[in-house]
C-alpha cells in the first residue's frame, strides 16, 4: 500500500456488490475498508433475494402439498394442509439474520475495516463519513461506489407501508390480505403473486404495457401466463396505468387507459403491492465534487471495466458497481462487477460480459434466461448481417420431469444460423433457475450449438431438456 493513503480501496455500500468486491480485494492483497450507513448486505440480503426466496420456499411447499391431484398421481394422499403466516415470516427473518451475520463475519475475519456511517466523495481519492458523533475523512488510492437501488414509486401512488407498500415491506409478510393488487408484472410482481396465491389470497395484476411480463421472451411469457396466471386466482389488466393509489380500508386504485388517458376502472382492494421496478440510490454521494454527472434516470455512467465516466472519459481511481450503474439490476451481476473492478484496480485488465449473466424468477415453476431474446437477436442479426434460428424442447418429453410429475415448461435456444453461436437461452419449468447456468457458461465461451450438441448429459435428469434443444438446433 502507498503510504500516502489510509487504504488501498474504500468501498461505499456493503450490499452484495460491495461485499464481493471487498472479499476479492483482500484476496488480491489490498488494504480495504467498507462504509455502510444501513443494513449490512443491502437490498439482496435484507429486503430482496434472500427473504423473498424464503417466502417462496415456504409458500411453494404449501402449494405443492395442497395440490391433491398432483399428489394422487404420485400415489400420495394427504388430509389437508395448514400453515402459520407468522411462522413463515419468522423463517424469512431468521434467514436474513443468519446471512447478514455470515456476511459481516466474513468481512471481519478477512480484516476488512467496517465503518458505519454515510459515506460520500469529498474530492479525488477522499471519502467523508458522517455519523451521529460527527464527520471524518479518509483517503484511498481507489474508491468504489456501491450504493444500490430503492423501489420506484410512480407519481400518484401513496405508500403507507401497511395497505400500500413495496417489496421492501412485502418480504416481512405482516398480513395476508384477502384481495391484493400487484402493480407490475416483472419478476418481483410474478414472485409475489406466486406467494400470495399459494397462501390463499386473490390477486389482481396490473401492467401498463399491452402484454404481461414484457421483459421476458414472448414465447416464455405466453407459457408463463398459461401456467402461472390462468390456473390461479389472478385477474389481469394490461395497457392500463394505476394513476392513483390511495391507502386505507379499502385501498382505492384508479386505472387509466395507457393510450386514451381516460379513467377506465376504479378498484377497491384490501392491499396493494407496488412492483414497478427500482431506481438508483445515487443522491448525496458527492459525485459533484469530481464533476461526475448521473444520467437522466439517475444512474452512474461507467464503462465495461467499471470505471466511472466523466464526459465519456474514465475518472482516475473511481469505480462503481451494482444497481446504481443501471446495467443489470441483479445481485450476482453486482458481485461480478465488483470482482471485475478489483481486477482492473490491480492492473489486470478485464471487461464484463453482460450477455453471459443469467437471471431467474423463482416462481413455481421457475423462469430463467441468459443472453438475448429472439427479438433482440433478430435486431442484432439485421445490424450485423446474420440470420437467427431457434430450437425448442418441452419438459413433457423429459423422463425426470415425468417422474416428478412436473411437466409444464419449455427450453428455447436462440442461435446464429451461420456459425451456430448460442445467443440466448430461455427456460420455464421445474428447476429452471439451476438449469440456466450451463447455458450461461456456454454463452460466456461463445460456444456453438454444433459443439454443445455433442456434450453428454446425465440420464435421467432435467439437464437433458437443454441437451435435446442443442441437438435439435444442430440438425436444423
C-alpha positions as CSV (number, residue, x, y, z in Angstrom):
1,X,0.0,0.0,0.0
2,X,1.1,3.5,-0.8
3,X,1.9,5.3,2.5
4,X,0.2,8.4,1.3
5,X,-3.3,6.8,1.7
6,X,-5.2,5.3,4.6
7,X,-6.4,2.5,2.4
8,X,-5.8,0.9,-1.0
9,X,-9.6,0.7,-1.5
10,X,-12.6,2.2,0.2
11,X,-16.0,0.8,-0.8
12,X,-19.1,2.8,-0.2
13,X,-22.0,0.4,0.3
14,X,-22.0,-3.1,1.8
15,X,-24.5,-4.8,-0.4
16,X,-23.7,-7.9,-2.4
17,X,-21.6,-5.8,-4.9
18,X,-19.6,-4.2,-2.2
19,X,-19.2,-7.4,-0.3
20,X,-18.0,-9.3,-3.3
21,X,-15.5,-6.6,-4.2
22,X,-14.2,-6.4,-0.6
23,X,-13.5,-10.2,-0.5
24,X,-11.7,-10.2,-3.8
25,X,-9.7,-7.0,-2.9
26,X,-8.4,-8.7,0.3
27,X,-7.5,-11.8,-1.7
28,X,-5.5,-9.5,-4.0
29,X,-3.7,-8.0,-1.1
30,X,-5.4,-4.6,-0.9
31,X,-6.0,-2.9,2.5
32,X,-9.7,-2.4,2.3
33,X,-12.5,-0.6,4.2
34,X,-16.2,-0.8,3.5
35,X,-18.6,2.0,4.5
36,X,-22.3,1.3,5.3
37,X,-25.0,3.5,6.7
38,X,-27.8,1.0,6.7
39,X,-28.1,-2.8,7.0
40,X,-25.1,-4.9,6.1
41,X,-26.0,-6.9,3.0
42,X,-28.0,-4.2,1.3
43,X,-31.3,-4.9,-0.5
44,X,-30.5,-8.5,-1.5
45,X,-29.9,-9.8,2.0
46,X,-32.4,-7.7,3.8
47,X,-35.3,-6.8,1.5
48,X,-34.8,-8.7,-1.7
49,X,-33.4,-12.0,-2.9
50,X,-32.9,-13.7,0.5
51,X,-36.2,-13.1,2.3
52,X,-38.3,-13.4,-0.8
53,X,-36.8,-16.8,-1.6
54,X,-37.6,-17.9,1.9
55,X,-41.2,-16.9,1.4
56,X,-41.3,-18.6,-2.0
57,X,-39.8,-21.8,-0.5
58,X,-42.4,-22.0,2.3
59,X,-45.4,-21.0,0.1
60,X,-44.2,-23.3,-2.6
61,X,-44.4,-26.2,-0.1
62,X,-48.0,-25.2,0.7
63,X,-48.9,-25.1,-3.0
64,X,-47.4,-28.5,-3.6
65,X,-49.0,-30.1,-0.6
66,X,-52.3,-28.6,-1.4
67,X,-52.3,-29.9,-5.0
68,X,-54.2,-33.1,-4.3
69,X,-54.5,-34.2,-7.9
70,X,-50.7,-34.0,-8.3
71,X,-50.0,-36.0,-5.2
72,X,-52.6,-38.6,-6.0
73,X,-50.9,-39.1,-9.4
74,X,-47.8,-40.0,-7.3
75,X,-49.8,-42.3,-5.1
76,X,-49.8,-39.9,-2.1
77,X,-52.9,-38.9,-0.1
78,X,-53.0,-36.1,2.5
79,X,-55.8,-35.0,4.8
80,X,-55.2,-31.2,4.3
81,X,-52.6,-28.5,4.7
82,X,-52.3,-25.9,7.4
83,X,-49.8,-23.1,7.6
84,X,-48.8,-20.3,10.1
85,X,-48.3,-16.9,8.4
86,X,-46.2,-15.6,11.3
87,X,-44.0,-18.7,11.3
88,X,-43.4,-18.3,7.6
89,X,-42.5,-14.7,8.1
90,X,-40.2,-15.7,11.0
91,X,-38.4,-18.2,8.7
92,X,-37.6,-15.4,6.3
93,X,-36.5,-13.0,9.1
94,X,-34.2,-15.7,10.6
95,X,-32.6,-16.4,7.3
96,X,-31.9,-12.7,6.8
97,X,-30.3,-12.5,10.2
98,X,-28.1,-15.5,9.6
99,X,-26.9,-14.4,6.2
100,X,-26.4,-10.8,7.3
101,X,-24.3,-12.2,10.2
102,X,-22.3,-14.5,7.9
103,X,-21.6,-11.6,5.5
104,X,-20.4,-9.3,8.3
105,X,-18.3,-12.0,9.9
106,X,-16.6,-12.9,6.6
107,X,-15.5,-9.3,6.3
108,X,-14.2,-9.1,9.8
109,X,-12.4,-12.4,9.5
110,X,-10.5,-11.1,6.5
111,X,-9.7,-7.9,8.4
112,X,-11.8,-5.6,6.2
113,X,-12.5,-2.4,8.2
114,X,-16.2,-1.9,8.5
115,X,-17.0,1.8,9.0
116,X,-20.6,2.6,10.0
117,X,-22.0,5.9,8.6
118,X,-22.9,7.7,5.4
119,X,-20.0,7.7,3.0
120,X,-19.6,10.2,0.2
121,X,-16.9,11.5,-2.1
122,X,-15.0,14.5,-0.7
123,X,-12.8,15.0,-3.8
124,X,-10.2,13.0,-5.6
125,X,-9.4,9.8,-3.6
126,X,-11.2,11.1,-0.5
127,X,-14.3,9.9,1.3
128,X,-16.1,11.7,4.1
129,X,-18.1,9.5,6.6
130,X,-20.9,11.1,8.6
131,X,-22.1,9.5,11.8
132,X,-24.1,10.6,14.8
133,X,-20.9,11.6,16.6
134,X,-19.5,13.7,13.8
135,X,-17.7,13.6,10.5
136,X,-14.3,12.2,9.4
137,X,-12.4,12.0,6.2
138,X,-10.3,9.1,5.0
139,X,-8.2,8.7,1.9
140,X,-7.8,5.8,-0.5
141,X,-5.9,5.1,-3.6
142,X,-9.1,3.8,-5.2
143,X,-12.8,4.4,-4.3
144,X,-15.7,2.2,-5.3
145,X,-19.3,3.3,-5.2
146,X,-21.9,0.6,-4.5
147,X,-25.0,2.5,-3.3
148,X,-27.6,0.1,-4.7
149,X,-31.2,1.0,-5.5
150,X,-34.6,1.6,-4.0
151,X,-38.1,0.7,-5.2
152,X,-39.6,3.1,-7.7
153,X,-43.0,4.5,-6.7
154,X,-44.7,6.4,-9.6
155,X,-46.4,9.7,-9.0
156,X,-49.9,9.4,-7.7
157,X,-49.2,6.3,-5.5
158,X,-49.2,6.9,-1.8
159,X,-47.3,4.5,0.4
160,X,-48.4,3.8,4.0
161,X,-46.3,0.6,4.5
162,X,-49.4,-1.3,5.7
163,X,-52.1,-1.3,3.0
164,X,-50.0,0.1,0.1
165,X,-46.4,-1.0,0.1
166,X,-43.3,-2.0,-2.0
167,X,-41.3,-5.2,-1.9
168,X,-39.3,-3.8,1.0
169,X,-42.4,-4.2,3.2
170,X,-43.9,-7.2,1.4
171,X,-41.0,-9.5,2.4
172,X,-42.0,-9.1,6.0
173,X,-45.3,-10.8,5.3
174,X,-47.1,-8.9,8.1
175,X,-50.5,-9.8,6.7
176,X,-52.3,-11.9,4.1
177,X,-54.9,-9.7,2.5
178,X,-57.9,-11.4,1.1
179,X,-57.6,-9.4,-2.1
180,X,-54.3,-7.7,-3.2
181,X,-53.5,-5.7,-6.3
182,X,-50.0,-6.0,-7.7
183,X,-48.9,-3.2,-9.9
184,X,-46.2,-4.5,-12.4
185,X,-45.7,-8.0,-13.9
186,X,-42.0,-8.2,-13.8
187,X,-40.1,-10.8,-11.8
188,X,-41.0,-9.0,-8.4
189,X,-44.7,-9.0,-9.3
190,X,-44.6,-12.6,-10.5
191,X,-42.8,-13.9,-7.5
192,X,-45.2,-12.2,-5.0
193,X,-48.2,-13.3,-7.0
194,X,-46.8,-16.8,-6.5
195,X,-46.5,-16.4,-2.7
196,X,-49.9,-14.7,-2.2
197,X,-51.9,-17.1,-4.3
198,X,-50.3,-20.1,-2.6
199,X,-51.3,-18.7,0.7
200,X,-54.9,-18.2,-0.3
201,X,-55.0,-14.5,-1.4
202,X,-56.9,-13.3,-4.5
203,X,-54.6,-11.2,-6.8
204,X,-55.2,-8.5,-9.4
205,X,-52.2,-7.9,-11.6
206,X,-51.9,-4.5,-13.4
207,X,-49.5,-4.0,-16.2
208,X,-49.1,-0.7,-18.1
209,X,-47.8,-2.3,-21.3
210,X,-50.0,-4.2,-23.7
211,X,-48.7,-7.6,-22.5
212,X,-47.9,-9.3,-19.3
213,X,-44.2,-10.0,-18.5
214,X,-42.8,-7.6,-21.1
215,X,-39.2,-8.3,-20.1
216,X,-39.3,-12.0,-20.9
217,X,-39.0,-13.8,-24.2
218,X,-42.5,-13.6,-25.8
219,X,-42.9,-17.4,-26.1
220,X,-41.8,-17.9,-22.5
221,X,-44.2,-15.2,-21.4
222,X,-47.1,-16.9,-23.2
223,X,-46.4,-20.2,-21.4
224,X,-45.9,-18.4,-18.1
225,X,-49.4,-16.8,-18.5
226,X,-50.9,-20.2,-19.1
227,X,-49.0,-21.9,-16.2
228,X,-48.5,-19.1,-13.6
229,X,-51.5,-16.8,-14.1
230,X,-54.5,-18.5,-15.8
231,X,-54.9,-21.5,-13.3
232,X,-54.6,-19.3,-10.2
233,X,-56.8,-16.8,-8.5
234,X,-55.4,-13.9,-10.5
235,X,-57.2,-11.4,-12.7
236,X,-55.1,-9.2,-15.0
237,X,-55.2,-5.8,-16.6
238,X,-52.9,-4.8,-19.4
239,X,-52.5,-1.5,-21.2
240,X,-53.6,0.5,-18.1
241,X,-51.8,2.7,-15.6
242,X,-52.6,2.8,-11.9
243,X,-52.6,6.6,-11.9
244,X,-53.8,7.0,-8.3
245,X,-53.4,4.6,-5.4
246,X,-54.9,5.7,-2.0
247,X,-54.2,3.7,1.1
248,X,-56.9,2.7,3.5
249,X,-59.7,0.2,4.1
250,X,-60.3,-0.3,1.2
251,X,-57.3,0.7,-0.9
252,X,-58.7,2.7,-3.9
253,X,-56.9,2.3,-7.2
254,X,-57.7,4.5,-10.2
255,X,-57.0,2.8,-13.6
256,X,-56.3,4.9,-16.7
257,X,-56.1,3.6,-20.3
258,X,-52.5,3.9,-21.4
259,X,-53.4,5.2,-24.8
260,X,-56.5,7.3,-24.3
261,X,-55.6,8.5,-20.8
262,X,-59.2,8.1,-19.8
263,X,-60.2,6.5,-16.4
264,X,-61.4,3.0,-17.3
265,X,-62.0,1.5,-13.8
266,X,-61.7,2.1,-10.1
267,X,-60.7,-0.9,-7.9
268,X,-61.3,-1.3,-4.2
269,X,-58.9,-3.9,-2.7
270,X,-57.6,-4.9,0.7
271,X,-53.9,-4.1,-0.1
272,X,-51.7,-3.1,-3.0
273,X,-48.1,-4.0,-3.7
274,X,-46.3,-1.6,-6.0
275,X,-43.7,-3.6,-8.0
276,X,-42.9,-1.1,-10.7
277,X,-39.1,-1.5,-10.7
278,X,-36.2,0.1,-8.9
279,X,-34.3,3.3,-9.2
280,X,-30.6,4.1,-8.3
281,X,-29.8,5.4,-4.8
282,X,-27.3,7.9,-6.1
283,X,-28.3,11.0,-4.2
284,X,-25.8,12.6,-1.7
285,X,-22.8,10.6,-2.9
286,X,-20.6,13.7,-3.6
287,X,-20.3,13.0,-7.3
288,X,-20.4,16.7,-7.9
289,X,-17.0,17.1,-6.2
290,X,-15.5,15.3,-9.2
291,X,-17.8,16.8,-11.7
292,X,-19.4,13.4,-12.4
293,X,-23.0,13.7,-13.8
294,X,-25.5,11.0,-13.4
295,X,-27.7,10.2,-16.4
296,X,-31.3,11.4,-16.7
297,X,-32.5,8.2,-14.9
298,X,-30.1,8.8,-12.1
299,X,-27.5,6.0,-13.0
300,X,-23.8,6.4,-12.6
301,X,-22.1,6.2,-16.0
302,X,-19.4,3.5,-16.3
303,X,-17.5,1.6,-18.9
304,X,-17.1,-2.2,-19.0
305,X,-14.1,-2.1,-16.7
306,X,-16.4,-0.4,-14.0
307,X,-14.6,2.9,-14.3
308,X,-16.8,5.9,-13.6
309,X,-17.0,8.2,-16.6
310,X,-16.9,12.0,-16.8
311,X,-17.7,13.4,-20.2
312,X,-17.2,9.9,-21.6
313,X,-13.7,9.5,-20.1
314,X,-12.7,7.5,-17.0
315,X,-12.3,9.3,-13.8
316,X,-8.9,8.2,-12.3
317,X,-9.3,5.8,-9.3
318,X,-13.1,5.9,-9.2
319,X,-15.2,2.9,-9.8
320,X,-18.9,1.9,-9.5
321,X,-20.8,-1.4,-9.5
322,X,-24.3,-2.7,-8.9
323,X,-27.8,-1.4,-9.3
324,X,-26.7,2.2,-9.3
325,X,-24.9,1.7,-12.7
326,X,-28.2,0.6,-14.3
327,X,-26.6,-2.3,-16.3
328,X,-28.2,-5.4,-14.8
329,X,-30.0,-4.9,-11.6
330,X,-29.2,-8.3,-10.2
331,X,-27.3,-9.2,-7.0
332,X,-25.0,-11.6,-8.8
333,X,-24.3,-9.1,-11.5
334,X,-23.2,-6.6,-8.9
335,X,-20.9,-9.1,-7.3
336,X,-19.4,-10.0,-10.6
337,X,-18.9,-6.3,-11.4
338,X,-17.1,-5.8,-8.1
339,X,-14.6,-8.6,-8.9
340,X,-14.0,-7.1,-12.4
341,X,-13.4,-3.7,-10.9
342,X,-10.9,-5.0,-8.4
343,X,-9.1,-6.9,-11.2
344,X,-8.7,-3.6,-13.1
345,X,-7.6,-1.8,-9.9
346,X,-4.8,-4.4,-9.7
347,X,-3.8,-3.7,-13.3
348,X,-5.2,-6.9,-14.7
349,X,-7.4,-5.5,-17.4
350,X,-10.8,-7.2,-17.6
351,X,-14.2,-6.3,-19.1
352,X,-17.6,-7.7,-18.0
353,X,-19.7,-9.8,-20.4
354,X,-23.3,-8.9,-19.6
355,X,-24.6,-11.3,-22.2
356,X,-23.5,-14.3,-20.2
357,X,-25.1,-13.2,-16.9
358,X,-28.2,-15.3,-16.2
359,X,-31.4,-14.2,-14.4
360,X,-34.3,-16.0,-12.9
361,X,-37.8,-15.6,-11.4
362,X,-38.3,-18.2,-8.6
363,X,-41.9,-18.9,-9.3
364,X,-43.4,-22.3,-9.3
365,X,-42.3,-23.4,-11.9
366,X,-39.3,-21.2,-12.3
367,X,-38.4,-18.9,-15.2
368,X,-34.8,-18.3,-16.2
369,X,-32.9,-16.7,-19.1
370,X,-29.5,-15.7,-20.3
371,X,-28.4,-13.7,-23.3
372,X,-30.7,-12.3,-26.0
373,X,-34.4,-12.8,-26.5
374,X,-35.4,-13.9,-30.0
375,X,-36.5,-10.3,-31.0
376,X,-33.2,-8.9,-29.6
377,X,-31.2,-11.5,-31.5
378,X,-33.1,-10.7,-34.8
379,X,-32.4,-7.0,-34.3
380,X,-28.7,-7.8,-33.8
381,X,-28.8,-10.0,-36.9
382,X,-30.2,-7.2,-39.0
383,X,-27.4,-4.9,-37.8
384,X,-24.6,-7.5,-38.3
385,X,-25.9,-9.4,-41.3
386,X,-26.8,-12.9,-40.0
387,X,-29.9,-14.9,-39.7
388,X,-31.3,-16.1,-36.4
389,X,-32.8,-19.6,-35.6
390,X,-34.4,-21.2,-32.6
391,X,-34.9,-24.7,-31.2
392,X,-37.4,-25.7,-28.5
393,X,-37.9,-28.7,-26.3
394,X,-40.6,-29.4,-23.7
395,X,-40.5,-30.7,-20.2
396,X,-43.3,-33.1,-21.0
397,X,-40.8,-35.2,-23.1
398,X,-38.2,-35.3,-20.3
399,X,-38.0,-38.5,-18.2
400,X,-37.1,-36.8,-14.9
401,X,-39.9,-34.2,-15.3
402,X,-42.3,-37.1,-16.0
403,X,-41.1,-38.9,-12.9
404,X,-41.6,-35.8,-10.8
405,X,-45.0,-35.0,-12.3
406,X,-43.6,-31.6,-13.2
407,X,-44.1,-31.5,-17.0
408,X,-45.1,-27.8,-17.5
409,X,-42.3,-26.0,-19.3
410,X,-40.1,-25.4,-22.2
411,X,-36.5,-24.6,-23.1
412,X,-35.7,-22.4,-26.0
413,X,-32.3,-21.8,-27.6
414,X,-31.6,-18.8,-29.8
415,X,-28.6,-19.0,-32.1
416,X,-26.9,-17.8,-35.3
417,X,-27.8,-19.9,-38.4
418,X,-24.4,-19.5,-40.0
419,X,-22.0,-20.2,-37.1
420,X,-24.4,-21.8,-34.7
421,X,-23.2,-19.4,-31.9
422,X,-25.5,-19.6,-28.9
423,X,-27.1,-16.1,-28.4
424,X,-29.7,-16.8,-25.8
425,X,-31.5,-19.5,-23.8
426,X,-34.9,-19.1,-22.1
427,X,-36.4,-21.8,-19.8
428,X,-39.7,-22.1,-17.9
429,X,-40.1,-25.2,-15.9
430,X,-39.0,-27.2,-12.9
431,X,-35.6,-26.0,-11.5
432,X,-35.2,-23.7,-14.5
433,X,-33.0,-21.4,-12.3
434,X,-30.5,-24.1,-11.8
435,X,-30.5,-25.3,-15.4
436,X,-29.7,-21.9,-16.9
437,X,-26.1,-21.9,-15.6
438,X,-25.0,-24.4,-18.1
439,X,-26.3,-22.2,-20.9
440,X,-24.6,-19.1,-19.3
441,X,-21.3,-20.9,-19.2
442,X,-21.7,-21.8,-22.9
443,X,-22.5,-18.2,-23.9
444,X,-19.5,-16.9,-21.9
445,X,-17.3,-19.0,-24.2
446,X,-19.4,-18.1,-27.3
447,X,-20.0,-21.8,-27.9
448,X,-21.7,-23.1,-31.0
449,X,-24.8,-25.3,-30.8
450,X,-22.9,-27.6,-33.1
451,X,-20.4,-28.3,-30.4
452,X,-22.8,-28.3,-27.5
453,X,-24.9,-30.9,-29.2
454,X,-22.1,-33.5,-28.6
455,X,-21.9,-32.9,-24.8
456,X,-23.1,-35.9,-22.8
457,X,-25.7,-35.2,-20.0
458,X,-26.6,-37.5,-17.1
459,X,-29.8,-39.6,-17.7
460,X,-32.4,-39.2,-16.4
461,X,-32.0,-35.5,-15.4
462,X,-33.7,-32.2,-16.2
463,X,-30.5,-31.1,-17.9
464,X,-31.5,-33.2,-20.9
465,X,-34.0,-30.6,-21.8
466,X,-31.1,-28.4,-22.8
467,X,-29.2,-31.3,-24.3
468,X,-32.2,-32.1,-26.6
469,X,-32.6,-28.4,-27.6
470,X,-28.9,-28.3,-28.6
471,X,-29.3,-31.4,-30.7
472,X,-32.4,-30.1,-32.4
473,X,-30.6,-26.9,-33.2
474,X,-27.6,-28.8,-34.6
475,X,-29.6,-30.7,-37.2
476,X,-31.7,-27.8,-38.4
